[in-house]
Amino acid sequence: MEILNSSQKITVSELKEMANNMFGNFVKAVVDIELGIMAVDAELHADLEALLLENGSKQENLWGINLYPELSGTDFVEFDSMINIRPSQNNRSRDVEDPKVREEILAIANKIISK
């Protein structure tokens, strides 16, 4: 597991390697939309969430995604995680339902991932 911020970069090639080592075609990640950081490469989004919480993140700012390094465009990021089920924030599914939050997640991921 690794925490990355906007001054750090991870390449698609590195993500492919992570994917091959764990799930084959994707890498799990959790993004903190307040701090602009992203944790990557764990078996569970909850593990990445716990790592970020231990390092000062607040749960309401954390969103789980999957990165598909072999894909591009809108298929590269999937907004699907059990940690996203958050009725108290009007997010009642595994998906990230708020378009503004999706945009924030994508902006952070695009700063950190060099394609």
N, C-alpha and C positions, 0 to 999 in steps of 0.2 A: 504494500500500500504506500502511496506517495501523495503528498499534498503539494500542489503547484499553484503559484500565483501569477499575475499578469506579467511579471518581469521574467518568468521562467517559460520555457517552451518545451513541448513534447511533440515529436513528429508523428505523422501517420504511420511511418515505418515502425516506430517504437510501439505504437498502439497495436499494430498488426502482430508484433512479437508477443505482447501481453495477451492478446486474444488467443493466439495459438497455444499459449501456455495454460490457459484456463478454460475458456468456453468454445474456442475454435473460430468464431466469427464476430464476437463482440467483446467489449470491455465495459464493466460497470463503473459508473462515476457518480459522485455527488457534488453538486455545486452550491456554494454559499453565495447567494445573490447580494448579500450585504457587504461581505468582505472581499468579494471578487476572487475567490479561490475555488479550486476544484481538487477533490481527492479521487484517485483512480486506482484500479487494479485490485479488486478483492472479490471473494466468492459471493458476498452479500452486500447490498447497498447499506444495510444496517451496520456492517463493520466500518464502512467508510464514514457513515453518519457519526458513529461513536468516536472515531478518530478526530473528526472535525470538532465535535462537542468537547473533547478533551483539550483541544487547542483553541478554545475560546469562541467557537461559533454558537449561534442560538438556533434551536431546532426549527423555529418558524421560518428561518432563512434557507434551510437546506432542502434541496430537491434532487431526487434520483433520476438518472438518465442512463441510457445504454449508447455506446459509441460503436458504430460499425465501420471500421477503417477501410474495408473493401468497397464501401458504397460512397456516394457523393450527394451533394445537394441536400434536399430535405430528408433523404433516407439515411444520412450519416448519423443523425441524432434521433433516438427514440425516447420519448418522454413517458417512461413506464417503470414504476417502482412501487413496491408496497409502502415505502416510507412517505409516498405522496398522498396517501389516503389521510386526509386531514379535514374532517367536517367542521372543526372550529375555524378553519380558514376558507370555508366554502369550497373545498376540494374533496369531493366525495368518491373519487375514483383513483386508480393507480396512475392515471394520466395527469399531466399538468394542464389544468383546465383554463387558467387565466392567460390570455394571449400576451399580456404585458410581462408576466413572469417568464413565459417561454422566450420572449425577446431578450430579457436580461440573461437567462441561462445561455442562450446562443451567443450573445455578445461576449460573455466571459469565456466560453469554450473557444470561440474564434480567436481571442487574444492569446490563449494558452497553446492551442494546437496549431502547429505550422504545417500547412498542407503542401 
